[in-house]
Amino acid sequence: MSSAVDPEFTVEEQVITVLGDIYRGEVIAVSATVCGDIAARLAKALYAPEIVLMAGGSMAGFDCVPTPKVLNDEWITSPTAARGSDWTEAFDFISAGKYAITMGPVQVDRTGSCNISVLGDWRKPKVAMIGSRGIPDDMVRLAGMTFHVRKHTPRALVEKVDFRCGLGFGPDRDRLGLTLGIPRMLVTNLGVFDFDRTGAGMRVRSLHQGVTFEDVQQATGFELLPPDGTIPATRPPSEEELHWIRERLDPLGVRRLDSPSPPPGLLAELAERERELLP
């Protein structure tokens, strides 16, 4: 089984076009993954001019134009911003449910709970990461949360997350009466998934070309909900989308950082190519 969905496009380009569909309406588009960031720019350029882009995914600039993706995003994107902003305003927008976010969790479980904090016991973790950050707020205030996991493995898709940063479906969410911040979609290098609202499990919405249900089940650390009929193939990128991704929004190929297996030395290569472009 290969992660590349078709000889004519890469899995990263497939993921970008899928994630581009979540950015619609008068929302502030934010992403913690490279592909999600490019997807927001693609949506702004082609489908949803009304969305608001942030400089480099941060608060350095508000309502930017969809510039090419680079490593040093804030310095390149900020000059196009309509105005500045700050983190106080950011949390006001989160409280008002104005953000549309793609995040990259380290673990997701069968209910849609997610983890970016620690691996192992919280009191003595094997790996300490960045903490829960804004996820507890996002997953109770926003309309929904989209996950992007670049490599679908049993270590990333687990029966139960080691530390619950964001709450999935099930009795705890129901007991708290939470109706917002739902885990609405997961996109990986193998397919597109969602979660049963009772907490019963995760199901397949579509599979990328060349991927079977058995492939996905083998790469998942729990039993998937059985498919209801034939599983559709994920929509491939259009020629226009591929042109914008390759020529306009990511000519350097920064999206390759979100490959399931990035090539050695990629970060240094991108940094060098970026320096060559700077005045």
Summary of the structure (lengths in Angstrom):
residues: 279
radius of gyration: 18.4
end to end distance: 43.3
largest distance: 56.7
contacts: 923
relative contact order: 0.17
helix: 32%
strand: 19%
